[in-house]
Structures are given as C-alpha cells and as structure tokens.
Amino acid sequence: MSGRTNSSPLTHQVTLTVLMLAVFALAMVIGFGFYAAAHADNASLEHQKMFIADGLKDQIASVQREQESVSVWDDAVTNVRAGNQTWIEENLSVWVYNYYGHNRVYILDAADHPIHAMREGKVVDPSFYGKDEPALQPSIEKLRRMLAEPPKAEASGQPAKMVAEDLVSLGGKPAILSVMPLVPSTDRVTQAHGTEYLHVSVEFINDAVINKIAEKYLLDGARLVPLSQPVGAAAVPLVDSRGVILGYVGWDQERPGLTLVRKMAPALAVALLVAAGVLAFLLRRLRRASSALQTSQDEAQYLAFHDTLTGLPNRALFEERLRRALLRASQDMAGHEMGRVALLYLDLDRFKHINDTLGHPAGDELVRQTAARLQNTVREVDTVARLGGDEFALILVDIPDVRAAEDVAERLLQKLQEPFRLMDDQVFVSASIGIALSADGETDADDLLRKADIALYEAKKNGRGRYQAFAGDMDDLLLRKRKVETELRKALDGGTGIRLAYQPVFAANGKTILGAEALIRWGHDVHGALPAAQFIAIAEERGMIGQLGAWVLQESCRFAVRTDLPWLAVNVSPLQLRDAGFPELVASILADTGLAPQRLQFEITESVLLDNSDASRAALAALRELGVGIVLDDFGTGYSSLSYLRRHAIDKLKIDRSFVRLLDGDGNSAAIVKALIDLAMALGVDVTAEGVETEAQKMLLVAMGCRQLQGYFLSPPLEPVQLLGLSGLASPDEAEPAAARA
C-alpha cells in the first residue's frame, strides 16, 4: 500500500494561485520599480529642460541689460550723431565685445543705414551689415513700430523698456539678437521722436554661453547641437519668434531613478531570496490546510449566497440575479413586449410585535413559513430572496405591464392572509408590498431597487396590508427639489436667508486687495446651508435664474458703490446671457446704484463660448460696449479655443482650482498652470489663480508671473462688514458706520 496521498484539486488550485500571485507580485515590484525610476528620470528631465529654458531667458535678459548700459547715455547720442567713430569703437562696439562678449555690433542711423560695424572685436566696414540684414530686419522693424507708438508705462509707473529681441541664425549659427534705440539719459540732450539711432547687438549661442548656463544648474555635457545632428531626449530647441528651430541645446541627462535602481539591485536580490524561502514555507502550510478547506468549500459556497434560516437566496445572490434578469430583459426587449422585469419588496407588518409576544423562535418559524408560501405562489423562473429580518424581495421576469405585477402582488397578499400556526397558536399577519417595473431598456438595478423601496414606504404609509406601484412623484429627490423651488421663490419675493459673501482677490504680495468676487449663500431653515450649485441649478431648471441673478447683481452693485474696491466680480449663468434684455437690465442697475461699469466684472464659464449663440454673442458685445469686464472662469477645464478667446475679447482668465490644488506635488499641473499664465500674457489679458490654499502654491504662482491670487490661504469668503473692515475698503461715507458695526 502506497503511503502517498492524492492531492486534491483545491491543493493544486491553491498552489498554482500562490505561485501566480508570487510571480505577479514580483512582476509588480519590478515593474513598479522600473516605472518609478522612469517617472523620476522623466520628472528630472523636465526640470533640466526648465533649467536650460530659464537659463536661456536669463542670458537674453543679460544681453539686454548689458546693451542698455551703453544705449541709454547722453554721450552715446551725441557722439553717434557726430559720427565719432573712435568714440563709438571704444564705447559702443569693441568695448562691448571685450567687456561683455557680444560678438557683433551694428550702429544704424534713423533710416536704418549702417554707420558702424564690429565683428569679434574688430571694426569692419559697415557694408558687412548687408549679410546679416535679412535676419536682423524683422526685429529692427518691430522696434521702429514700437518707437512710433505713444510711450507706454509699466505697472511700476516707469516708461516701458524699448527693446526688440529674438533668436536668429547668422551664418548657420544660432545667436541672441537685441536691438535698442540710443536715447539720452538726462534732459540735457534732446532728441526728436523718430530720429533715434539703433544699437544692434548679437551674441552667438556657443558652447561657452551654454556652459555658463549648465554650470549654474549643475548640468554635465552641455553643448550646442546643430540641426544636422540627431538629438536625444535631453535637448531644448532654440526657436525664433516665427517658430523656426535654429538648433538645440543638448546635455548629458541626469537619471536619478536609474542610478537608484542600480544601487538597490544587490539589496533587492537578497530580499528576493528571502521572499522565495518564505514562499516555500507558506506553500507547505497551505497544502496541508487545503484538504480541510476542500471539505467545507461547497458548504461555504452555499452559505455565501443563501439565507441559513429559509434556504432562500440572500442579498448577494439576489442582486446578481436581478442584474442578470435586467440584462436579459434589455436584450429581449427588441424581440417582443414580454421582456420587462418587476421587482417586489415585501415586508411583514408588525413583525416585531410577534417576536415580542411569542418569542424569537416563533418569529423564525413565521419567516420560514412566509418564505415557503412566497415560493409556492410565484413561478419557478421567478426569484424569492430574503434580504434580512422580515424583508423579502421577488424578481418577476417576462412581465408585460404593471397590472400583471399587481396581480402577483394581490395573490401574495391573499396567500399571506391565511392563518399561520406558530407554537400551537394561530396567528394572522399582513404584509406591505412595493412594486417597481423596469422601463424599456431599463438596466439600472440600483435605480429599480430604489424605486421599489420608495413604493414599499408609500404602501406602509398609506395603511399597510396593501401593495403600491412606484410612481414618479414618489421620488424623494424630486419632492425635495420641489420644496426647495417653492421656498426659493418665497425667499426671492421678500423672505430671508439669501445673502452674499465676498471673497477678496489679492495682489502678488498677498496683502493688497485688487477686487472681490460676490458669492451667493442660502441658509435654509430646514436643510441648513444649501450648496450654491444646487439651488442655482434648480433656479435654472424652473426659470428663476433671471430673478435670482438680478437680485445678486443689485445687491453686489449696492455693496460695491459703498466701498473703494477697484472692481467686484459677479457670476453670470449662461441662461442670463441668452436673455436679450440682460444688457439693458445691467445698465439699469448700474444707473440706479451709481456704480461705474468699469468696476463691475462678469464671470462666465467656457460653456458660454462653446454655446456660440447669437444671443450670447450679442449680450457679451453689449456688456463690453457698456464698459463691463468679462472674465472666463474655471479656465482649463473645458474646451474653449484661442479663436473663441479672441472673438469674444475676454478681459481676464481665472485658472481653475483643480490645477492649483495639484501644484504642490504634480509637475504636470505646474507645467499646465505655467502654460495658462503664459497664454494669458500672450493674449494681453489679466490672469487670476483661484483656490490658493498654501504658501507654496502662492509662491509658485507668483514665480510663474501670476499677479492676482484668490483662495482660503489668503482669505475665505467674508461677510460685507468683515470685508469693509479688512483693509479699510469702506468709502469715506461708509467708514464710520462700518467700524461701528464691526
């Protein structure tokens, strides 16, 4: 007789499963390791690219500062106009080469004719300018156009710097080009507008320049890669203003992830050997236990899906059968009309009373007998399940209409009205039934369950011992929405509860208040503080958004006119913009309150731009003509394009809080936010970042060029009195009352 025992199928199954899990876990660890390494390398590469790009920007700015040191100078204007070539050579060309390293310098007269030329520290004939003129001319013309325009001032109040810069290719080599006018530094020298001489400076982007950038950011192997050579991932293109690539800056990519993997490889190998030993030990233990598990598997399988007291399907099996029945019904619906599913929720009335008077054994017996009667009343293809306690659910298939389901419910109630024999006592009970019938193509089991539960609640509420089919007006959500609608109408007609809060928008220093956004609040007596999005949606559905929007606008303007706020922003629904009379309403409210249109901004969503309806376009045009600012809210979350932004002449973009929230640790979000800010600057519009919640987010946004910040880190929405007292924003007439109220 052999001493070997036959392994059970469960043993093989467990062994195979454990081995597969071990292999899977190993693959996951290795895969995640390489993925993490690749992700770290990619993140490092993006930072390296940002370093090179920032370094190039700094170098361009450096060339401009160096050029400005000689172009804004009384002596430069005097000697150039006098044609003093020796002075020009010593101060404007050769000196710039020797001191700053600018490779080429050209001096152009008011007609853009060269009067002096320098290449690589040597004065050459001005005719050499002709070879470089095609590449330099666009920037020269750009500067001439700037000089022809009225002088502009920067935000600091200083005159705007007159400079035209670009990346150009001279003789096949990329270079930094900067063109500045020669202007006096004092009032002692005068110069007629339009007669400025130009100083043209060129610095080639060679390995020396690139190494200077690389040393600053500790990058190795930085070099200039011409277009004729292939480039790898570690490269940043040199692109001129027309988008033409002139070459690349390449470097030896730092790979922190791969370096870490290499260093960790020996330790990982040891860990894998230890894990293999532990796995072998666990397999032996599992194989011993598998035989015992095999004997109880069938019983556990049964108990997992059946009720132990009645033997009926439990909730898990019931939900699975319901979903399968709905799926089959949706597939059969095209063939005939008998494809619907009816769900019946049944609950015994006053079951607790029987438990309390006759005891729990009698209650259990009542549940068993009820289950038997239910099974004997319905067809074999139908399902009877016990969901718990005295609650049962029935799935009826191939039901043509609700009348057929009601007939079944009627038979069930009659069967349950027959007396029960419990502990030698005769007991009469009743039941309540809720009915829900799947609609054409109905496949949502959760929705059908909800409807049956609502119907059961209605049956109990209406007297018990009866059935009730679901009707649309039973839906609690619908009832609640109707209640909110009614009470919102009362509030708008003079009731209480609706008010406005104001969240300030700060400058980059986090202290100066630039403006504020009006936010509607409704403190409901029953439901508490309702979310604004909820009751605004109800107002839009029920045609009240015009009245609600007018109230918000009226209150906002009344508040703003009492303050020194530069501007106040109000959110506008797309439905308001489709109203042809909206611009006229705005004008009327501004006239009534006395608020200047320039102090009012309307925040719209990208859906307004996508709507592109004639009414919306006309409303936006009328509002802009009135002087009201237009702000695009939640920018970046929709699908608006540059053409829409230009067509509607947006005054400001607001970066959505979903991007700002991820700035602390998501490099991709930081790149997106930077791109949005750059886009706003390119379009010449303001940009506000909303949802600023940390100091790190604030500092990063300011570094990216964002000058308007809004969020709980700076200030939450405030009551009017709080905002008035925050930084002395009350107008002189309101200062004393506001202080007294505070």
Residue, then its C-alpha position, 0 to 999 in steps of 0.5 A: m500500500s502506497g503511503r502517498t496521498n492524492s492531492s486534491p484539486l483545491t491543493h493544486q488550485v491553491t498552489l498554482t494561485v500562490l505561485m501566480l500571485a508570487v510571480f505577479a507580485l514580483a512582476m509588480v515590484i519590478g515593474f513598479g520599480f522600473y516605472a518609478a525610476a522612469h517617472a523620476d528620470n522623466a520628472s528630472l528631465e523636465h526640470q533640466k529642460m526648465f533649467i536650460a529654458d530659464g537659463l536661456k531667458d536669463q542670458i537674453a535678459s543679460v544681453q539686454r541689460e548689458q546693451e542698455s548700459v551703453s544705449v541709454w547715455d547722453d554721450a552715446v547720442t551725441n557722439v553717434r550723431a557726430g559720427n565719432q567713430t573712435w568714440i563709438e569703437e571704444n564705447l559702443s562696439v569693441w568695448v562691448y565685445n571685450y567687456y561683455g562678449h557680444n560678438r557683433v555690433y551694428i550702429l544704424d542711423a534713423a533710416d536704418h543705414p549702417i554707420h558702424a560695424m564690429r565683428e569679434g572685436k574688430v571694426v569692419d566696414p559697415s557694408f558687412y551689415g548687408k549679410d546679416e540684414p535679412a535676419l536682423q530686419p524683422s526685429i529692427e522693424k518691430l522696434r521702429r513700430m514700437l518707437a512710433e507708438p505713444p510711450k507706454a508705462e509699466a505697472s511700476g509707473q516707469p516708461a516701458k523698456m524699448v527693446a526688440e529681441d529674438l533668436v536668429s541664425l547668422g551664418g548657420k549659427p544660432a545667436i541672441l539678437s537685441v536691438m535698442p534705440l540710443v536715447p539720452s539719459t538726462d534732459r540735457v540732450t534732446q532728441a526728436h521722436g523718430t530720429e533715434y539711432l539703433h544699437v544692434s547687438v548679437e551674441f552667438i549661442n556657443d558652447a561657452v554661453i551654454n556652459k555658463i548656463a549648465e554650470k549654474y544648474l549643475l548640468d554635465g555635457a552641455r553643448l550646442v547641437p546643430l540641426s544636422q545632428p540627431v538629438g536625444a531626449a535631453a535637448v531644448p530647441l532654440v526657436d525664433s519668434r516665427g517658430v523656426i528651430l535654429g538648433y538645440v541645446g543638448w546635455d548629458q541627462e541626469r537619471p536619478g531613478l536609474t542610478l537608484v535602481r542600480k544601487m538597490a539591485p544587490a539589496l533587492a536580490v537578497a530580499l528576493l531570496v528571502a521572499a522565495g524561502v518564505l514562499a516555500f514555507l507558506l506553500r507547505r502550510l497551505r497544502r496541508a490546510s487545503s484538504a480541510l478547506q476542500t471539505s467545507q468549500d461547497e458548504a461555504q459556497y452555499l452559505a455565501f449566497h443563501d439565507t441559513l434560516t429559509g434556504l432562500p437566496n440572500r442579498a448577494l445572490f439576489e442582486e446578481r440575479l436581478r442584474r442578470a434578469l435586467l440584462r436579459a430583459s434589455q436584450d429581449m426587449a427588441g424581440h417582443e413586449m414580454g421582456r420587462v422585469a418587476l421587482l417586489y419588496l415585501d415586508l411583514d407588518r408588525f413583525k416585531h410585535i410577534n417576536d415580542t409576544l411569542g418569542h424569537p423562535a416563533g418569529d423564525e418559524l413565521v419567516r420560514q413559513t412566509a418564505a415557503r408560501l412566497q415560493n409556492t405562489v410565484r413561478e419557478v423562473d421567478t426569484v424569492a430572496r430574503l434580504g434580512g429580518d422580515e424583508f423579502a424581495l421577488i424578481l418577476v421576469d417576462i412581465p408585460d405591464v404593471r397590472a400583471a405585477e399587481d396581480v402577483a402582488e394581490r395573490l401574495l397578499q391573499k396567500l399571506q392572509e391565511p392563518f399561520r400556526l406558530m407554537d400551537d397558536q394561530v396567528f394572522v399577519s399582513a404584509s406591505i408590498g412595493i412594486a417597481l417595473s423596469a422601463d424599456g431598456e431599463t438596466d439600472a438595478d440600483d435605480l429599480l431597487r430604489k424605486a421599489d423601496i420608495a413604493l414599499y414606504e408609500a404602501k406602509k404609509n398609506g395603511r399597510g396590508r396593501y401593495q403600491a406601484f412606484a410612481g414618479d412623484m414618489d421620488d424623494l429627490l424630486l419632492r425635495k427639489r420641489k420644496v426647495e423651488t417653492e421656498l426659493r421663490k418665497a425667499l426671492d419675493g421678500g423672505t430671508g436667508i439669501r445673502l452674499a459673501y465676498q471673497p477678496v482677490f489679492a495682489a502678488n504680495g498677498k496683502t493688497i486687495l485688487g477686487a472681490e468676487a460676490l458669492i451667493r449663500w442660502g441658509h435654509d431653515v430646514h436643510g441648513a446651508l444649501p450648496a450654491a450649485q444646487f439651488i442655482a441649478i434648480a433656479e435654472e431648471r424652473g426659470m428663476i435664474g433671471q430673478l435670482g441673478a438680478w437680485v445678486l447683481q443689485e445687491s453686489c452693485r449696492f455693496a460695491v458703490r459703498t466701498d473703494l474696491p477697484w472692481l467686484a466680480v459677479n457670476v453670470s449663468p449662461l441662461q442670463l446671457r441668452d436673455a436679450g434684455f440682460p444688457e439693458l437690465v445691467a445698465s439699469i442697475l448700474a444707473d440706479t446704484g451709481l456704480a461705474p461699469q468699469r468696476l463691475q466684472f462678469e464671470i462666465t464659464e467656457s460653456v458660454l463660448l462653446d454655446n456660440s449663440d447669437a444671443s450670447r454673442a450679442a449680450l457679451a458685445a453689449l456688456r463690453e460696449l457698456g464698459v463691463g469686464i468679462v472674465l472666463d472662469d474655471f479656465g482649463t477645464g473645458y474646451s474653449s479655443l484661442s479663436y473663441l478667446r479672441r472673438h469674444a475679447i475676454d478681459k481676464l482668465k481665472i485658472d481653475r482650482s483643480f490645477v492649483r490644488l495639484l501644484d504642490g506635488d504634480g509637475n504636470s499641473a505646474a507645467i499646465v498652470k505655467a502654460l495658462i499664465d503664459l497664454a494669458m500674457a500672450l493674449g494681453v489679458d489679466v490672469t487670476a489663480e483661484g483656490v490658493e490654499t498654501e504658501a507654496q502654491k502662492m509662491l509658485l504662482v507668483a514665480m510663474g508671473c501670476r499677479q492676482l491670487q484668490g483662495y482660503f490661504l489668503s482669505p475665505p469668503l467674508e461677510p460685507v462688514q468683515l470685508l469693509g473692515l479688512s483693509g479699510l475698503a469702506s468709502p469715506d461715507e461708509a467708514e464710520p458706520a462700518a467700524a461701528r458695526a464691526 
